[in-house]
Amino acid sequence: MNKILSLSFLFLFSSLAHANRWGLGVSYLYNQMVYKEAALMNEKGHLNGIGADFLFNFNPIFQLNLQGKWLNGNLEYSGATFSGTPLSQTTKDVVTEYRGLLAMKLGRLHFYSGYGQRYWFDDLVISYRREETYHYIPIGTRLILRPFYLSYEFRHFLDGLNSSHMGDIGGGRHDVTMKQKSGKGYSLELGHLTQLGRFDVKIAVSYEYWNIENSVTSNDGVNTLVEPHNSTNTYGASIGLFY
């Protein structure tokens, strides 16, 4: 088994060493995010952060792309307490996303798929903290007509997990986790590429959408809770430098 693994790693690194091109990219990201739970509550505001790309072209057709993005900022919460009292406040938020993609390049058309994980930390400050994690399979296509490109991506939802720190409230409550089994998402991106010596400057606008169904229920020691059916709309802009 060890010999097989060693040969596999040697083959992988040999392929990378003889690849036609590798690439690195870093971007500044701006997102306007709107999260809604039906008529119960909403959060909206802007986040800023950075994105990173790491590329390996194994040959003229197949490409590996590793992506990450990290954003933080503040959203405005509008909803109510458990007793029904209206509540508005400013939250502290962090959004991260990690993806591994394998692309097939056929002229101006690129097709890709892989795995993605989206994480949102939402600190309601005067109430409790909550965390949302989505696992999904991106399936996308990109049309490149330099200097422009257009991407569409369907996101097949695998599962999600809401972790609500109800112990922050006290009164006999404890932290709970609620599994999310059904949902869907997609994204669109329009970009412009400009060559600057050995670099590409990318300017892009994007739209991302998530729609997640009710989670399974969980009891926090006082109430039986559910993460309700919700949607997230994110409008983005970015500027990046790619080598």
N, C-alpha and C positions, 0 to 999 in steps of 0.2 A: 504493500500500500504506500509506504514512504517513497519507494522508487517511482511509483506512478505519479504521486503528487509532485516530486522533484522534477520529473520530466515535463509535467503540465506547466509548472512555473517557468521552467527553462524555455518552453515553447512560447509562452505568453510574452516573456521579456524579449525573446528573440524577435517575435513579430513586431513588438513596439519599437525595437531598435532599428528595424528595417522599414518602419512606416514612412510614408511619403512626407508626412507633416504632423507636427503636434502643435497645440495652440493653448494659449492662456488668455483669459479675459477678466476684467473687473469693471463693475458698473455702479453708478449711483442710482438708487431707486426711490421713487416717490409714489405712494399709494394713497388713494382715497377709498376708505373701506366703509361699507354700510352692512350691518348685521341686523337681522330682524327675526323675532319669534312671533309670527302671526300678529295678533293684536295685543300681545303681552308686553313686549318691550322692544327697544332697538338701541343700537350703539352705532355711532358714526363719527368719523374724524380722519385724520391723516397720519401716516407712518412714513418714516424715512429710514434708509439703510443702504446696504451694499449687496451686490450679487457677484458671484465668482463662477467661472466656467473653466473646465479642464478638458481638452480634446485630444483624442488619438485617432488619426486616420490610418487604419490598418492597410488600406489599399484605396484606389480611386472610388470605390463604391461604398465600403463599410466604414463607419465612424462610431467611436465611443465618446459619449459626452457625459461628464460628471458635473452637476450643477448644485449650487447652494445659494441661499439668500437669507439675510438676517435684517429684520426691520424692527423699530420700536417707535413709540409715540404715545399719544393720548386720544382716547375716544370719549364722546359725550354720551352718557347712559341716560335713557329716559324710560322709566318703568314704574314699578311699585314694590313695596315691601311684601313679605308673606301675609301681612294683615290687610293689605290692600291700600296702604297709604302711598300716594304718589311720591316718586323719588327721582331726582335728577342729580347726576354727579359726573365728575371727570375721572376716567379710569386710567390705569397704567397698563400698557400693552406691549407684548413682544410677539412677533410672528417669524417663524423660521420654516424653511422648506429645503428638502434634500431630494435630489433625483439622479438616477442613473439611466441613461438612454442609449440604445443602439439604433443608429440611423442607416438607411440605405439611400444613397444618392444616385438618382437617375436623371442626369442632366439638370434641368431647372427645377425638377420636383424631388423633394426629399421626403421620405417616409420614416417614421420612428415610433418606438415604443420602449417600455421599460418599467421602472418602479418609482413611485414618489411618496414622500411622507410630508404632511403639512402639520405644523404645531402652532397653537395660539395660546399664550398665557395672558389671562385677562384678570387684572387685579381691580376688584370693585371698591377697593380702598376702605370705605366705611362699612362694608358688609362682609364679603368673603372673596377668596381667590378661586379661580376655575381654570382648568386646562382642557383644551380640545386637541385631539390627535386624529388625523385622517391618514389612512393608507389607501393608495389607489394605483391603477395602471393607466398611464397616459398613452393615448394612441393618436398620433398627429401627422399632419402633412404640412410642408412648407413650399411655397412657390417663390422662386427667386428670379426677379427681373431687375437686375442691377440698374440703378442703385437701390431699388426697393425690394422688399420681400413681404409676404403675407403668410401667416401661420394660423392654422385651426387645429385645436386639440380637444378630443373627447376624453373625459376622465372617468374611467370605470371604477366606482367606489368599491373597495374591498371590505373595509370595516372602519369603525371609529370608536373612540373612547373619550367620554367626558369624565374628568376627575374634578369634583367639587369639594372644596375644603370647608365643609359646613361646620367643622369644629371651630373655625374662626369666629362664628357667631356665639358659641357657647350655649348655655341652657340645656345641656344634655345631648346636644347634637354631635355627630361624628362625621368624619370625611366619608364620601361615597364615590364609587365609580359606576358609570352607566354606559353599557355597550350600545353602539349605534350600528345597525346591521344593513341599513338601506339608504341609498342616496345617489346623487349623480352630480357631475360637474363638467364644465368645458371652459375653454379660453380662446381668445383671439388676440393676435398681435400684428401690428403693421410697423415696419421699420425702414430706415434709410441707412445705407452703408456708404461711407466715404473713405477712400484710401489715402493714408497719410504716411508716405514712405513705406516701411514694412508693417505698418499698423492699419487696422480698420477701425474707424470711429462709427459707432452704432448709436442712432437715436431712434427710440421706439415709443409707441403708445400701445396700451394693452387693456383688455377687459377679461376678468375672471368671474365665474359664477359657480356657486355651490348650493345645492338644495338637499337637505338632510332630513330624513323622516324621524318620527318619535323614537327615542331610545327605549331600551328595556327599563323597568322601574327599579328603584333601590330605596331602602329606608334608612334615614339618617339618625334614627333613634327617637324622632318626634313626628316627622311626616314621611309619607311615601312620595318620592320624587321621580320626575321624569324629565329628561332633556327634550323640550318640545320640538316639533317640526320647525325648521329654521332655514333661512337663506342668507347667503353672503354675496354681495356684489362688490367687486374691487376694480377701481379704475386706476390705471398705472401709467407712469411715464419714466423713462430711463435714458441715461447717456453712458456709454461705455467705451473702453479702449481694448482692442483685441489684437493679439500677436499671433 
